[in-house]
Amino acid sequence: AGGKAVLVQMGDILDRGPDESECLERLLGLQQGAREAGGDVIMLLGNHEIMNADLDFRYVEPLGWLGWDDSEDVERAMMTRNGKKRTVPTYMLPRIQALQRGKGALAEALAKMPVAVTIGTTVFCHGGLVPEVVSYGLRRLNEETASWLRGESASK
């Protein structure tokens, strides 16, 4: 255990290959253990977490569809994104169901992850912050993003 140490994971856990769900679950487990030991693991949202929650899977590697459950069924199923119905192979459904904002169990876990966090005098975020976002307020940005991931808000 890391004691009171704080680890900041800078986002983009998703769209990195065949073991994404396992990596996310391990980080969540490390976070729980760290908090019990007086430290923390803070996982920031990257653009790939947001894209997956929005059912934008253009960067998912072929093996990234595996590992979300034991199904390898390739029959067709329906998915709705931006009001448009699309036919997808059913092997995609476990990832879609896990990450879909407002519905998926892992989407709820993503909703607990901030876009940006301040530790001491250092601000951490994936990709950087422009002055307009800082003026808008990091707390507000985090709260609105969490609300969107929980499916409480339609706007991104």
N, C-alpha and C positions, 0 to 999 in steps of 0.2 A: 504494500500500500504506500501511497505517496504522502501520507500524513496530511498536512495542511496545504500541500502544493495545489496549484490550479493549472490545469491543462486547457488550452483553448484550441479547439479544432476549428479550422477556418472555413468550413463549408465544402460543398461539392463531394459529399460522401457518395452520392448517387451518380450513375452513368460512368462508372469506373471499372466495370467488368463483372465476372460471374459470381462474386461473393458479396455483393452490395448489401443484401438483407442481413447477412451474417455480420458484416462490419458494423452496420447500424445497431443491430442488437447487442453486439459486444461493447460498443461505445456507450449505449444506454446502461448496460451492466456496470461498466467502469464508472460511469457517473454516479450510480447508486452507491457503489462501494466507496468512492472518493468522498461523497457527502457524509456517509456514515463515519468515515475516518477524520472528518473535519476539513477536507479539501473540496475540490470540485473538478468536474469535467464539463466545460461549456462548449456545446456544439453550436456553431453559428449556421444560419441558413445561407446557402449559396444559391446561385441562379439555377442550378440543376435540381435542387430540392423543390424550388418553386415551380419549375417547369414540369416536373413529374406530378406534383399535386394538381397542376392544371391540365394533366393528361397530355402533355407535350413530350413525346418520347423519341424525338428525332435523334438524340444522342445516345440512346440505349444501345449498348453493344449486343450482338446476337445472344451471347451467353448470359447477359444481364437479365434476360427474361426468366432464367431458371433460378431455383432456390427460394422462390416465394411460397411454394408448396410442392407437393410431390407429383402434381399433375403434368403429364406430357401430352395430353390430348390436343390434337390439332384441328378439331372441328371448329366451325365458325360461331361466333357470338357477337352480340351487339354492344357497342360502347357509344356514349353520347358525349361530345365535347363541343362547347360553344354552340349548343343547340342543334348540332348536326349529328345524325346517327351514322356510325361507321361500323362496318363488319370487321371483326378482328378474330384471329385464332384464339381458341379458349386458353392456350398456354399463356397468353398475355393477361388473362383475367386476374390471376392472383396478385400480380404487381399492381394492376389498375385498382383492384379492390382494396389493397393495403394502403395505397398512397393517395387515392382520390380525395381531394379536399372536402371536408364536411361529412365524409363517409368512412374513410379508411382508418384502421387502428393506428397505422404508422403516420397518417396525416395528423392525427391528434398528438402524437409524439413530436412531429415537426412543428406543430403550433406552439409547443413549449420552448422552442429554440429561438433565440433572438436573431435579428438581422445584424445588430451591432450591440456591443457591450463595452462598458468602461470599467477598467480595473485600475484602481489608483488614478494615475494621470494619463493612462494609455487607453485609446479607443481601438477596439478590434472590430473589423468587419471584413467580409469577403469582397475583394475587388476595389474598395475605396469608397470615400464619401465626398460628395460635392458640397460646397457651402450651403446651398439651398436645402439639402437634406438635413444638415446640422441645424439650420435655423428652424426647420419644420419640427425638429425634436426627435431624438433617438427613442425616447420612451413612446411617443406617439407612433412612430414608424413601427416599432416592435409590436405595440398593441394592435394596430390596424392590420398588420401582416398576420398576426395570430388569429384575429377575428376572421380574416379571409380564409385562412387554412382550416378553421373550424366550420366554414360554410355559412358564417353569420353575415357576411358582406359579399356582395357581388362584384365590387370593384377591386381591381388589382392595384 
